[in-house]
Amino acid sequence: MNRFDELKRNRYIKKMHSNAIAMATGQVKLREGCVKMEYLYDQADYIQSFDDLDIKIFEEFSSATRFFPFTNERHLYNQKYISGLDARLDIIETRYRPLLIEKCQELIHKLQYIKTIA
């Protein structure tokens, strides 16, 4: 890995760390945070594979909620339909929330080193 790739990978890891904090503290909705985490992980992993980092729970949650509209898409549907979707989405989020928060806390701990890298 050359210096440019290393810098790029570190930037993705910093964003992963920040995203994990935002998800764990509720600053970012779980769905949006999971999609972002998958993207950042894939970009960093493409440059150099992670040895001890797995994000399967984010992928599972994204797969389970794939067909629900995101915040910016909700205005395209009527309120009654959205209310029904929200009830189903709440059930899924309730089931996954503790697992996602636990994984975020693990990532925060594992990626803490990135704060010392320029």
C-alpha positions as CSV (number, residue, x, y, z in Angstrom):
1,M,0.0,0.0,0.0
2,N,1.5,3.3,-1.0
3,R,1.3,6.5,1.1
4,F,-1.7,7.9,-0.8
5,D,-3.7,4.7,-0.3
6,E,-2.7,4.7,3.3
7,L,-4.0,8.3,3.8
8,K,-7.2,7.5,1.9
9,R,-7.8,4.4,4.0
10,N,-7.2,6.2,7.2
11,R,-9.7,8.9,6.2
12,Y,-12.3,6.2,5.7
13,I,-11.5,4.7,9.0
14,K,-11.8,8.1,10.7
15,K,-15.2,8.5,9.2
16,M,-16.2,5.0,10.3
17,H,-15.2,5.9,13.9
18,S,-17.1,9.1,13.7
19,N,-20.2,7.4,12.2
20,A,-20.1,4.7,15.0
21,I,-20.1,7.5,17.6
22,A,-23.0,9.3,15.9
23,M,-25.0,6.1,15.7
24,A,-24.3,5.1,19.3
25,T,-25.3,8.5,20.6
26,G,-28.4,8.8,18.4
27,Q,-27.1,11.7,16.3
28,V,-27.7,9.6,13.1
29,K,-30.6,7.3,12.5
30,L,-29.7,3.7,12.5
31,R,-30.7,3.0,8.9
32,E,-28.7,5.9,7.4
33,G,-25.8,5.1,9.7
34,C,-25.7,1.5,8.6
35,V,-25.7,2.4,4.9
36,K,-22.9,4.9,5.5
37,M,-20.9,2.3,7.5
38,E,-21.2,-0.3,4.8
39,Y,-20.0,2.2,2.2
40,L,-17.0,3.4,4.3
41,Y,-16.1,-0.2,5.3
42,D,-16.1,-1.3,1.7
43,Q,-14.0,1.6,0.6
44,A,-11.4,1.1,3.3
45,D,-11.4,-2.7,2.9
46,Y,-10.9,-2.4,-0.9
47,I,-7.6,-0.5,-0.3
48,Q,-6.5,-3.1,2.3
49,S,-8.6,-5.8,3.9
50,F,-9.5,-5.6,7.5
51,D,-8.3,-8.6,9.6
52,D,-10.4,-8.4,12.7
53,L,-13.4,-6.2,11.8
54,D,-16.7,-7.5,10.8
55,I,-19.9,-5.5,10.1
56,K,-22.3,-8.3,9.3
57,I,-24.9,-6.9,11.8
58,F,-25.0,-3.6,9.8
59,E,-25.5,-5.6,6.6
60,E,-28.3,-7.7,8.2
61,F,-30.1,-4.7,9.4
62,S,-29.8,-2.9,6.0
63,S,-31.1,-6.0,4.3
64,A,-34.1,-6.3,6.7
65,T,-35.0,-2.6,6.1
66,R,-34.1,-2.3,2.5
67,F,-37.6,-1.7,1.2
68,F,-38.6,1.0,3.7
69,P,-38.2,4.6,2.4
70,F,-35.5,6.8,3.8
71,T,-36.3,10.2,5.4
72,N,-35.9,12.1,2.1
73,E,-38.2,9.6,0.3
74,R,-41.1,9.6,2.8
75,H,-42.9,12.6,1.2
76,L,-43.6,10.5,-1.9
77,Y,-46.1,8.3,0.0
78,N,-49.4,9.0,1.7
79,Q,-49.5,9.3,5.5
80,K,-51.6,6.2,6.1
81,Y,-49.1,4.0,4.2
82,I,-46.1,5.6,6.0
83,S,-47.8,4.9,9.4
84,G,-48.1,1.3,8.5
85,L,-44.5,1.1,7.4
86,D,-43.4,2.9,10.6
87,A,-45.1,0.3,12.8
88,R,-43.3,-2.5,11.0
89,L,-40.0,-0.6,11.0
90,D,-40.2,0.0,14.7
91,I,-40.4,-3.7,15.3
92,I,-37.3,-4.4,13.3
93,E,-35.4,-1.5,14.8
94,T,-36.3,-2.6,18.3
95,R,-34.9,-6.1,17.6
96,Y,-31.7,-4.8,16.1
97,R,-31.0,-1.6,18.1
98,P,-29.1,-3.3,21.0
99,L,-26.9,-5.4,18.6
100,L,-26.2,-2.3,16.4
101,I,-25.3,-0.1,19.4
102,E,-23.1,-2.9,20.8
103,K,-21.3,-3.2,17.5
104,C,-20.9,0.6,17.3
105,Q,-19.3,0.6,20.8
106,E,-17.0,-2.2,19.7
107,L,-15.9,-0.2,16.6
108,I,-15.4,3.0,18.7
109,H,-13.1,1.0,20.9
110,K,-11.2,-0.8,18.1
111,L,-10.9,2.3,15.9
112,Q,-9.8,4.6,18.7
113,Y,-6.2,4.4,17.5
114,I,-7.2,6.4,14.4
115,K,-7.4,9.6,16.4
116,T,-3.6,9.6,16.9
117,I,-2.9,9.3,13.1
118,A,-2.6,12.5,11.1
